[in-house]
Amino acid sequence: MGITTHSPLERKTNFASLWRDGWIMGKILKIYSRDGTPVRVVVADDHAIVRQGVCSILSQLIDQPDIEEAVNGLEAVAAVKRHQPHLLVLDAAMPMARGIEVLADARRWSPETRIVLLTGFTASGILAEWLEADVEGILLKSCQPEEMEKAFHTVLSGGRYITEDARTMLLDLQNETPLSLREREVLSLIVTGNQNDEIAERLFISKRTVEKHRASLMAKLSVKTVAELMAEAYKRGLLEELKQL
């Protein structure tokens, strides 16, 4: 019985049983669909070399996969809608639509698709955003092929995989003191080159209040200069968050 003939409820119930289990002597077995239909995958990344590498690993892991590629966010959404994949490997930052926006659309058009984030960003704030979106896997592009293979196998088998580096960054984030909304507004204006008097005018607050917020930002991010502030904000993924303010 093919997957496409199942109702959404049946697909959800039977998904975990669709895949051959695991590891034998440290070697991952080939994944295949028990009903003989191809395992469908969408690989979305704007860099051809990344797509080729991911597709190569998937071809070694999955028995005759049906892989469709996308080079931007709009293509990714269209491919998911058309292909109804079992797995979506998604870059966090692509032209035409942010990865997190593609994820939301993918959930709407193909709710049973399991999603793995593949990102070159190491900012804990960005990783936390994806974790909150309930993505099934998070991989850094710096990971080894063996880890990528293990992650895909785990996710397709119904599990969740967060790379060790990402887990460490997320744990560090939990120990950080969060910024208030006003502090983030001030930070947004600082990184775009505004001076204290300009920030005060934009936010309808006093220059003294701006100075207090600036001092609080410096303390919370453990920096002493504006250059260090901007570098730390980038490292933590705060600049991406600020774009949404």
Secondary structure, 3 states (H helix, E strand, C coil): CCHHHCCHHHHHHHCHHHCCCCEECCEECCECCCCCCCCEEEEECCCHHHHHHHHHHHHHHECCCEEEEECCHHHHHHHHHHHCCCEEEEECEECCEEHHHHHHHHHHHCCCCEEEEEECCCCHHHHHHHHHCCCCEEEECCCCHHHHHHHHHHHHCCCCEECHHHHHHHHHHHCCCCCCHHHHHHHHHHHCCCCHHHHHHHHCCCHHHHHHHHHHHHHHCCCCCHHHHHHHHHHCCHHHHHCCC
